[in-house]
Amino acid sequence: MNTYTKQILIVTAAIGGLISLHANAEVMEVKISPEKESVLAVHEGEVVAIQRIQDQNHVLTGGYSKTSRKCPPFCIQPMHVAPGVTTVGELELLEFIENKVNKGTGVLIDARTPAWYEKGTIPGSVNIPFTTFDETESDLVKTVALSKLGVPKVSSPTMMAKTWNFIVKTVNADYRDYGKWDFDNAKDILLWCNGMWCGQSPRAIKGLIKMGYPPEKIFYYRGGMQSWQMLGLTVAEPKK
């Protein structure tokens, strides 16, 4: 039984328990949407119910309550980070978890550094730091990360020739990493970082596209952790 089959079974079992729990619980006043109280995600092998904080007097404290940061590097990011990439909000991210991540066809990526990830992350996320896809990073590090996204390294001469022909026809010569990996079965991926002032996930997205990742399979949550916490949504603290 592979990882994603186990994940689907975990979610399926949890849905039954959640329905039973909600049947005996008070109706939530602070919902995600009029029809939806929570969304299930598997995080580090455990099911997490993503919902909003019910305390209507709750306010943000700490770093995510700040409005101003020095720019550069903390500059406002564009709504459209790259051609072909779709920018999404919280509801679309939750749909991505339900319809892609929980079914093994998509990956939710926390593109921040491990230190930020350890402070708390969006349930269902995997931590792949934004520097992973820099031109200066080693092929080994990139290959390990891309394997999680359904992208193997090109090995056969036939595939290399096929890919190179594609490069010559469609890609600028500056994209030096094209041809090293096979993106035919690449998964849909959704990247995020600390907020609309954070350039980490945009940098990762641009690096992935330079390597050959299909932009139509890339989604960008611009609001990041600041917007996520502003809406009182569940934050998962990774296991030590």
Phi, psi and omega in degrees: 000122183279174185300317185287328174297316177300319182297317180296319179295321178298313180296317181300316179295321182292327180300318179298317178293324180291319178299317179296319180296316182293330181296331182256003183255163176290150180293133179289138176271331179253098182260170174286315175212170181305330183260350189232124178266326184204166176227135180272142174220146174265121181233115181051044174084000179238147179278131178240131175270114178276121178211179182261152177298133185275343179288108184283359174258004182292138177228157178287145173227167177080202188300326184280359175268354181287146177255342188227131177222150182299132178235124356284162010267349188270071183260155179296130182272149179291157178292322179251106190281333179196150179303133178090342180274135181263127175271136185232164174253193185294317182296320178292324177296317179295322175295323178298319177297313183294315190264342182242301185297312183292344179256002175080011181255359181216159180229128176265121189246120169275105187272009181280174177289157181305326181298320177291318180302320182292342178280343181142144185217170175286126182307137181095353182279151167246145183268110172235099185304147184300333181290345181304325187257015175289153179298331183279348181286152183288154177298327181297314180297316179297318182297317179298316180294315183293332178298332178286345184254011179080023184240105177274163176283141179292132181234322185280143177302325180296314180294321179296319179294318179299315181294319181296321177299322178294319181299311184302324184278328193236347192239138176297144185297342179293342182278075190289342182274352179301143176096350181273337183229154181259110184263012184302323183245028180299140179280160170291137180229146178233119184251148178207164175216228190272344180156186183290355176257002186258127182262010185289309180292322173302321178295319178296318181298315180295324176295318178297317180295321178297329179282343178120002181295131181297120183299333179290350177259007182248133178236148185232120175265098186292326183297326177058199186296330180294313178293322180301313180286329178299329179270004176070028182276155186300134175245131180261133175264118183300151176292145179283000000 
